[in-house]
Amino acid sequence: MTPATTFAGRTVALFGLGGSGLATALSLQAGGARVVAWDDSPVGQARAREQGITVADLRSADWSGFAALILAPGVPLTHPVPHWSVDLARAAGIEIIGDVELFCRERAKIAPDAPFVAITGTNGKSTTTALIAHILSDAGLDVQMGGNIGTAILSLEPPAPGRYHVIELSSFQIDLTPSLNPSVGVLLNITPDHLDRHGTMENYAAIKERLIQGSAFVVIGVDDEPSRAIADRHRGPLVRIGVALQDVDGLTVRDGIVAGRSGEAIADLSGIGSLRGAHNWQNAAVAIAVAQALDVADGRIASALTSFPGLPHRMEEVGRRGRVLFVNDSKATNADSTEKALTAFRDIHWILGGKPKKGGIDLLAPLFDRVAHAYLIGAASDAFAATLEGTVPYTRCGTLDVATKQAAEAAARSEAPEPVVLLSPACASYDQFKSFEDRGDQFRALVRGLIG
């Protein structure tokens, strides 16, 4: 744990008692603050009380006694309307911050030069965060990884010289971190997302840019126009990353080969299963640039890339049977995400369906020639069948176990060099599963049953 000592002796309000909220409350208490916490969920309230945290309804609290409101990142700060706790904090004239801000203040207080890598972007944050942490760990460094990727930042060990914090940040977290100042700031990409929480694309991009503005050294993917504009405005040390764009003063990737500014090859990604596809080439090139900035040798970086296992449920290679490769991409809960998987493979036996999202799979039509057969499951089966009709042969399977068995049998009959059974549903999971993780875990278990 990192005790948050900058509110020692003062009382703070905290709203939101999920995983990061509970960790924040405990961190504040360990640092000497008095915490009054609330959550609309009785489960969250009970969990906090069990941990010795004072729980009281902040609607009826005396806000004149609070030094700050610590807000969970999932709670609306501005759009579509501010949460009631935000209104009360503003009326009391106190600051509204999040757990990452507490970490930044603690770092400034106890170890201002401690290495801190912060990663944001619309897509690829988790993979890039995990890959950077993997490279640094492989180089023998003390690495603490967390933030939006899973472990709450204040649950990690405290900042210290020689300890590298590698932290994934969402736009919600950045919005609650006014003093964000990483050693290395990463912006992967910007595409429309979370506009219900930020109002406009301009607001969303501006929040992402705040991470860059506070960073001592910056790495930016410049394949999209909003990120390119941010790079062009930046006046500090900067490395640009281009995959779709090759005329870039920085690192570029072509056919899986990462090249430096003078065209020298740095790493070959083409044979690394966990880094398939152009989107992962960008992730890897960004990770390389960060590692170089932190003085990891190119040879050590290239070696670490080959041992990167990838993340569960994100184009995760879960097994082989003969020539057939089985890939768990259960995290692909919409067509945009599935597009990346379809781009990475050919001769695909595609398992898809679930609770449909707006727009269905229409945007994937240009990639249908990569699909040998589709196996439909869940509530979206009728809609997806209508989209595939006359273009991609399909079978209505209903459930994942039936689809996995039929796809494996058909793939085994294929004459392709590497037929792929791909679970990339382009749908939410909640019609048949607890979560996308549950869906992916069940697919992994089914595959292991097939291959022994």
C-alpha positions as CSV (number, residue, x, y, z in Angstrom):
1,M,0.0,0.0,0.0
2,T,1.0,3.6,-0.5
3,P,-0.2,5.6,2.5
4,A,-1.7,9.0,1.3
5,T,-0.2,11.3,3.9
6,T,-1.0,14.7,2.3
7,F,-4.4,14.9,4.1
8,A,-3.0,13.8,7.5
9,G,-5.0,15.3,10.4
10,R,-7.8,16.4,8.1
11,T,-11.2,15.0,7.2
12,V,-12.1,14.1,3.7
13,A,-15.3,12.9,2.0
14,L,-15.1,9.9,-0.3
15,F,-17.7,8.7,-2.7
16,G,-17.6,5.3,-4.4
17,L,-16.5,2.2,-2.6
18,G,-15.7,-0.2,-5.4
19,G,-12.2,-1.7,-5.6
20,S,-10.2,1.5,-6.0
21,G,-12.5,3.5,-3.7
22,L,-12.0,1.0,-0.9
23,A,-8.2,1.0,-1.5
24,T,-8.2,4.8,-1.4
25,A,-10.1,5.0,1.9
26,L,-7.6,2.6,3.5
27,S,-4.7,4.5,2.1
28,L,-6.0,7.8,3.4
29,Q,-6.6,6.3,6.9
30,A,-3.1,4.8,6.8
31,G,-1.7,8.2,6.0
32,G,-3.5,9.8,9.0
33,A,-6.6,11.3,7.4
34,R,-10.2,10.9,8.7
35,V,-12.4,9.5,6.0
36,V,-16.2,9.7,5.7
37,A,-17.2,7.4,2.9
38,W,-20.4,6.7,1.1
39,D,-21.7,4.5,-1.8
40,D,-25.2,4.0,-3.1
41,S,-24.6,0.2,-3.0
42,P,-25.3,-1.5,0.4
43,V,-22.7,-4.1,-0.6
44,G,-20.0,-1.4,-0.9
45,Q,-21.1,0.2,2.4
46,A,-20.9,-3.1,4.2
47,R,-17.5,-4.0,2.8
48,A,-16.2,-0.6,3.9
49,R,-17.6,-1.0,7.4
50,E,-15.9,-4.4,7.7
51,Q,-12.6,-2.6,6.9
52,G,-13.1,-0.1,9.7
53,I,-14.0,2.8,7.5
54,T,-16.6,5.4,8.7
55,V,-19.6,5.1,6.4
56,A,-22.2,7.9,6.4
57,D,-24.7,9.3,3.9
58,L,-22.9,12.3,2.5
59,R,-26.2,13.9,1.4
60,S,-26.8,14.9,5.1
61,A,-23.1,15.5,6.1
62,D,-21.7,18.9,7.2
63,W,-19.4,19.6,4.2
64,S,-17.8,22.6,5.9
65,G,-15.6,20.1,7.8
66,F,-14.3,18.4,4.7
67,A,-10.9,19.3,3.1
68,A,-11.7,17.5,-0.2
69,L,-14.0,15.1,-2.0
70,I,-12.2,12.0,-3.3
71,L,-14.3,10.8,-6.2
72,A,-14.3,7.3,-7.8
73,P,-13.5,7.6,-11.5
74,G,-16.7,5.9,-12.5
75,V,-18.8,8.7,-11.0
76,P,-19.8,11.6,-13.4
77,L,-17.8,14.8,-12.8
78,T,-19.4,16.9,-15.5
79,H,-21.5,15.0,-18.0
80,P,-24.3,14.1,-18.5
81,V,-24.8,16.0,-15.3
82,P,-22.5,16.2,-12.2
83,H,-23.1,13.7,-9.5
84,W,-24.9,15.1,-6.4
85,S,-21.7,14.7,-4.4
86,V,-19.9,16.9,-6.9
87,D,-22.5,19.6,-6.5
88,L,-22.2,19.5,-2.7
89,A,-18.4,19.7,-2.9
90,R,-18.5,22.7,-5.3
91,A,-21.0,24.4,-3.0
92,A,-18.6,23.9,-0.1
93,G,-15.7,25.3,-2.2
94,I,-13.5,22.2,-1.7
95,E,-11.4,20.4,-4.4
96,I,-12.5,17.3,-6.1
97,I,-9.8,14.7,-6.9
98,G,-9.2,11.0,-7.4
99,D,-6.8,8.3,-6.2
100,V,-4.2,9.0,-8.9
101,E,-3.9,12.6,-7.7
102,L,-3.3,11.3,-4.1
103,F,-0.5,9.2,-5.6
104,C,1.0,12.1,-7.5
105,R,1.0,14.2,-4.3
106,E,2.6,11.5,-2.3
107,R,5.3,11.0,-5.0
108,A,6.0,14.7,-5.0
109,K,6.4,14.6,-1.3
110,I,8.5,11.5,-0.7
111,A,10.2,10.6,-4.0
112,P,9.7,13.3,-6.7
113,D,12.2,11.7,-9.1
114,A,10.8,8.2,-8.8
115,P,10.1,6.8,-12.3
116,F,6.4,7.0,-13.2
117,V,5.1,5.9,-16.6
118,A,1.5,6.8,-17.4
119,I,-0.4,5.3,-20.4
120,T,-3.6,6.5,-21.9
121,G,-5.5,6.3,-25.2
122,T,-8.8,5.0,-26.5
123,N,-7.6,1.5,-27.4
124,G,-4.7,-0.6,-26.4
125,K,-4.0,0.9,-23.0
126,S,-4.0,-2.4,-21.1
127,T,-1.8,-4.3,-23.5
128,T,0.7,-1.5,-23.7
129,T,0.8,-1.1,-20.0
130,A,1.3,-4.8,-19.4
131,L,4.0,-4.9,-22.2
132,I,6.0,-2.0,-20.7
133,A,5.9,-3.5,-17.3
134,H,7.0,-6.9,-18.8
135,I,10.0,-5.3,-20.5
136,L,11.1,-3.4,-17.5
137,S,10.6,-6.5,-15.2
138,D,12.6,-8.6,-17.7
139,A,15.4,-6.1,-17.4
140,G,15.5,-6.7,-13.7
141,L,13.8,-3.5,-12.5
142,D,11.4,-3.1,-9.6
143,V,8.1,-2.6,-11.3
144,Q,4.7,-1.7,-9.9
145,M,1.8,-2.0,-12.4
146,G,-1.7,-0.9,-11.9
147,G,-4.3,1.9,-12.3
148,N,-7.1,1.2,-14.8
149,I,-5.6,-2.2,-15.7
150,G,-6.7,-3.7,-12.4
151,T,-4.7,-3.0,-9.2
152,A,-5.6,0.3,-7.6
153,I,-2.7,2.7,-7.7
154,L,-2.7,3.2,-3.9
155,S,-2.6,-0.5,-3.4
156,L,0.9,-0.6,-5.0
157,E,4.1,-0.1,-3.1
158,P,5.0,3.6,-2.5
159,P,7.1,5.6,-5.0
160,A,10.9,5.3,-4.4
161,P,14.1,5.8,-6.3
162,G,14.6,2.9,-8.6
163,R,11.0,1.7,-8.4
164,Y,9.1,2.0,-11.6
165,H,5.3,2.7,-11.5
166,V,3.6,1.7,-14.8
167,I,0.1,3.0,-14.7
168,E,-2.8,2.8,-17.1
169,L,-5.1,5.8,-16.9
170,S,-8.6,6.3,-18.3
171,S,-9.9,9.7,-19.2
172,F,-12.0,9.6,-16.1
173,Q,-8.9,9.2,-13.9
174,I,-7.0,12.0,-15.7
175,D,-9.9,14.3,-15.2
176,L,-9.5,13.9,-11.4
177,T,-5.7,14.4,-11.4
178,P,-4.8,18.1,-11.8
179,S,-1.1,17.6,-10.8
180,L,-0.4,14.6,-13.1
181,N,3.3,14.7,-14.0
182,P,4.7,11.4,-15.1
183,S,8.3,10.8,-16.0
184,V,7.1,9.3,-19.3
185,G,3.6,10.0,-20.7
186,V,2.1,7.9,-23.4
187,L,-0.9,8.7,-25.7
188,L,-1.7,5.7,-27.9
189,N,-4.6,7.0,-30.0
190,I,-7.9,9.0,-29.8
191,T,-11.2,7.9,-31.3
192,P,-14.7,8.8,-30.2
193,D,-15.5,7.2,-26.8
194,H,-17.2,8.0,-23.5
195,L,-18.8,11.1,-25.1
196,D,-21.7,10.7,-22.7
197,R,-19.2,11.5,-19.9
198,H,-17.2,14.2,-21.7
199,G,-19.9,15.9,-23.8
200,T,-17.8,16.4,-27.0
201,M,-14.9,14.9,-28.8
202,E,-13.0,18.1,-28.2
203,N,-13.4,17.8,-24.4
204,Y,-12.4,14.1,-24.5
205,A,-9.2,14.9,-26.5
206,A,-8.4,17.8,-24.2
207,I,-8.5,15.5,-21.2
208,K,-6.1,13.1,-22.9
209,E,-3.8,15.9,-23.8
210,R,-3.5,16.9,-20.1
211,L,-1.5,13.8,-19.4
212,I,0.9,14.8,-22.2
213,Q,1.2,18.4,-21.0
214,G,2.4,17.3,-17.6
215,S,4.9,14.7,-18.7
216,A,8.7,15.1,-18.8
217,F,9.1,12.8,-21.8
218,V,6.3,11.9,-24.3
219,V,5.5,9.0,-26.6
220,I,2.5,9.6,-29.0
221,G,0.9,7.3,-31.6
222,V,0.2,9.7,-34.6
223,D,-1.9,7.5,-36.9
224,D,-5.1,9.4,-35.9
225,E,-5.6,13.1,-36.5
226,P,-6.4,14.2,-32.9
227,S,-3.3,12.5,-31.5
228,R,-1.2,13.9,-34.4
229,A,-2.5,17.4,-33.6
230,I,-1.5,17.0,-29.9
231,A,2.0,15.8,-31.0
232,D,2.4,18.9,-33.2
233,R,1.5,21.2,-30.4
234,H,3.8,19.6,-27.9
235,R,7.1,21.4,-27.2
236,G,8.9,19.0,-25.0
237,P,10.9,15.8,-25.7
238,L,8.8,13.6,-27.9
239,V,8.9,10.3,-29.9
240,R,6.2,9.8,-32.5
241,I,5.0,6.3,-33.4
242,G,3.6,5.5,-36.9
243,V,2.1,2.3,-38.3
244,A,-0.4,3.5,-40.8
245,L,1.8,6.6,-41.3
246,Q,5.4,5.8,-42.3
247,D,6.7,9.4,-42.8
248,V,7.2,9.9,-39.1
249,D,10.1,11.3,-37.2
250,G,10.2,8.5,-34.6
251,L,9.6,4.8,-34.6
252,T,7.6,3.1,-37.5
253,V,6.4,-0.4,-38.1
254,R,6.0,-2.1,-41.4
255,D,5.2,-5.8,-41.9
256,G,6.0,-6.3,-38.2
257,I,9.5,-4.7,-38.3
258,V,10.0,-1.8,-35.9
259,A,12.4,0.7,-37.3
260,G,14.1,3.7,-35.6
261,R,14.6,7.2,-36.8
262,S,17.4,6.3,-39.2
263,G,15.6,3.2,-40.5
264,E,17.5,0.7,-38.5
265,A,15.6,-2.4,-37.5
266,I,15.0,-2.6,-33.7
267,A,12.7,-5.6,-33.4
268,D,10.8,-8.1,-35.5
269,L,7.2,-8.6,-34.2
270,S,6.0,-10.8,-37.1
271,G,6.4,-14.1,-35.3
272,I,5.1,-13.1,-31.9
273,G,1.7,-14.5,-31.4
274,S,0.7,-12.2,-28.5
275,L,1.5,-9.1,-30.7
276,R,-0.4,-10.0,-33.9
277,G,-2.1,-7.2,-35.9
278,A,-1.3,-3.6,-36.7
279,H,-2.9,-2.4,-33.5
280,N,-0.5,-4.5,-31.4
281,W,2.4,-3.3,-33.6
282,Q,1.6,0.2,-32.4
283,N,1.4,-1.0,-28.8
284,A,4.8,-2.7,-29.1
285,A,6.5,0.3,-30.8
286,V,5.2,2.5,-28.0
287,A,6.5,0.1,-25.4
288,I,9.9,0.0,-27.2
289,A,10.1,3.8,-27.2
290,V,9.3,4.0,-23.5
291,A,11.8,1.3,-22.6
292,Q,14.5,3.1,-24.7
293,A,13.7,6.4,-22.8
294,L,14.3,4.5,-19.6
295,D,17.7,3.2,-20.8
296,V,16.8,-0.4,-21.4
297,A,19.1,-1.8,-24.1
298,D,17.6,-2.7,-27.5
299,G,18.7,-6.3,-27.3
300,R,17.0,-6.7,-24.0
301,I,13.8,-5.1,-25.3
302,A,13.7,-7.4,-28.3
303,S,14.2,-10.5,-26.1
304,A,11.4,-9.4,-23.7
305,L,9.0,-8.9,-26.6
306,T,9.2,-12.6,-27.6
307,S,8.3,-13.7,-24.1
308,F,5.3,-11.4,-23.6
309,P,2.3,-13.6,-22.8
310,G,-0.4,-11.1,-23.8
311,L,-3.5,-10.4,-21.7
312,P,-6.3,-12.8,-21.0
313,H,-9.3,-12.4,-23.4
314,R,-7.5,-10.1,-25.8
315,M,-6.5,-12.2,-28.8
316,E,-5.2,-14.7,-26.3
317,E,-3.8,-17.9,-27.9
318,V,-5.3,-20.6,-25.7
319,G,-4.1,-23.7,-27.5
320,R,-3.4,-25.6,-30.7
321,R,-4.6,-28.9,-32.1
322,G,-2.6,-29.9,-35.1
323,R,-2.6,-26.9,-37.4
324,V,-5.6,-25.3,-35.7
325,L,-5.0,-22.3,-33.5
326,F,-7.6,-21.4,-30.9
327,V,-7.9,-17.7,-30.0
328,N,-9.9,-16.2,-27.1
329,D,-10.8,-12.6,-27.9
330,S,-13.8,-12.4,-25.6
331,K,-12.9,-8.8,-24.6
332,A,-14.2,-7.8,-28.1
333,T,-17.6,-6.7,-27.0
334,N,-18.3,-4.5,-30.1
335,A,-17.5,-4.5,-33.8
336,D,-14.6,-2.1,-33.5
337,S,-12.8,-4.5,-31.2
338,T,-13.5,-7.5,-33.3
339,E,-12.2,-5.7,-36.4
340,K,-8.7,-5.9,-35.0
341,A,-8.9,-9.7,-34.6
342,L,-10.3,-10.3,-38.1
343,T,-7.5,-8.1,-39.5
344,A,-4.9,-10.3,-37.8
345,F,-5.9,-13.7,-39.2
346,R,-7.2,-15.6,-42.3
347,D,-9.2,-18.8,-42.7
348,I,-11.1,-17.8,-39.6
349,H,-13.8,-20.0,-38.0
350,W,-15.5,-17.2,-36.2
351,I,-17.6,-17.6,-33.1
352,L,-19.7,-14.5,-32.5
353,G,-22.9,-13.3,-30.9
354,G,-24.3,-12.4,-27.5
355,K,-26.2,-9.3,-26.5
356,P,-25.9,-7.0,-29.6
357,K,-24.5,-3.5,-29.6
358,K,-25.8,-0.7,-31.8
359,G,-24.7,-1.0,-35.4
360,G,-24.2,-4.8,-35.2
361,I,-21.4,-6.1,-37.3
362,D,-22.1,-4.1,-40.5
363,L,-18.7,-2.3,-40.4
364,L,-16.9,-5.6,-40.5
365,A,-18.2,-6.5,-44.0
366,P,-14.9,-5.6,-45.8
367,L,-13.2,-8.3,-43.7
368,F,-15.7,-11.1,-44.4
369,D,-13.5,-12.6,-47.0
370,R,-11.2,-13.7,-44.2
371,V,-13.9,-15.8,-42.6
372,A,-14.3,-19.4,-43.6
373,H,-17.4,-20.0,-41.5
374,A,-19.3,-18.2,-38.8
375,Y,-20.9,-19.9,-35.7
376,L,-23.6,-17.8,-34.1
377,I,-24.5,-17.8,-30.4
378,G,-26.8,-15.8,-28.2
379,A,-29.4,-13.1,-28.7
380,A,-27.7,-11.6,-31.7
381,S,-28.0,-14.7,-33.9
382,D,-30.9,-13.5,-36.0
383,A,-29.5,-10.1,-36.7
384,F,-26.0,-11.4,-37.5
385,A,-27.4,-14.1,-39.7
386,A,-29.2,-11.4,-41.8
387,T,-25.9,-9.5,-42.1
388,L,-23.9,-12.6,-43.1
389,E,-26.5,-14.0,-45.5
390,G,-25.1,-14.6,-49.0
391,T,-21.6,-13.5,-48.0
392,V,-20.3,-15.8,-45.2
393,P,-21.5,-19.3,-44.6
394,Y,-22.9,-19.6,-41.0
395,T,-24.4,-22.0,-38.5
396,R,-26.8,-21.2,-35.7
397,C,-25.2,-22.9,-32.7
398,G,-27.0,-21.2,-29.9
399,T,-24.5,-21.8,-27.2
400,L,-20.7,-21.5,-26.9
401,D,-20.0,-25.2,-26.3
402,V,-21.8,-26.2,-29.5
403,A,-20.1,-23.5,-31.5
404,T,-16.6,-24.4,-30.2
405,K,-17.1,-28.1,-31.0
406,Q,-18.4,-27.4,-34.5
407,A,-15.8,-24.7,-35.3
408,A,-13.0,-27.0,-34.1
409,E,-14.2,-29.9,-36.3
410,A,-14.5,-27.7,-39.4
411,A,-11.1,-26.1,-38.8
412,A,-9.5,-29.5,-38.6
413,R,-10.8,-30.3,-42.0
414,S,-9.5,-27.1,-43.5
415,E,-6.5,-27.2,-45.9
416,A,-5.3,-23.8,-44.8
417,P,-1.8,-23.6,-43.3
418,E,-3.1,-22.3,-40.0
419,P,-6.9,-22.3,-39.6
420,V,-8.1,-20.3,-36.6
421,V,-11.0,-20.9,-34.3
422,L,-11.6,-17.3,-33.1
423,L,-14.0,-16.3,-30.3
424,S,-14.5,-12.6,-31.0
425,P,-18.1,-12.0,-30.2
426,A,-18.6,-8.3,-31.2
427,C,-21.3,-8.4,-28.4
428,A,-21.8,-7.9,-24.7
429,S,-21.8,-11.2,-22.8
430,Y,-24.8,-10.7,-20.4
431,D,-27.3,-12.7,-22.3
432,Q,-25.5,-16.0,-21.4
433,F,-22.5,-15.2,-19.2
434,K,-21.7,-13.2,-16.1
435,S,-19.0,-11.1,-17.9
436,F,-16.7,-11.2,-20.9
437,E,-14.1,-12.8,-18.6
438,D,-16.6,-15.6,-17.7
439,R,-17.3,-16.1,-21.4
440,G,-13.5,-16.3,-22.2
441,D,-12.8,-18.6,-19.3
442,Q,-15.5,-21.0,-20.5
443,F,-14.1,-20.9,-24.0
444,R,-10.6,-21.6,-22.7
445,A,-11.9,-24.6,-20.7
446,L,-13.8,-25.9,-23.7
447,V,-10.6,-25.7,-25.9
448,R,-8.5,-27.4,-23.2
449,G,-11.1,-30.2,-23.1
450,L,-10.8,-30.6,-26.9
451,I,-7.0,-30.6,-27.1
452,G,-6.5,-32.6,-23.9
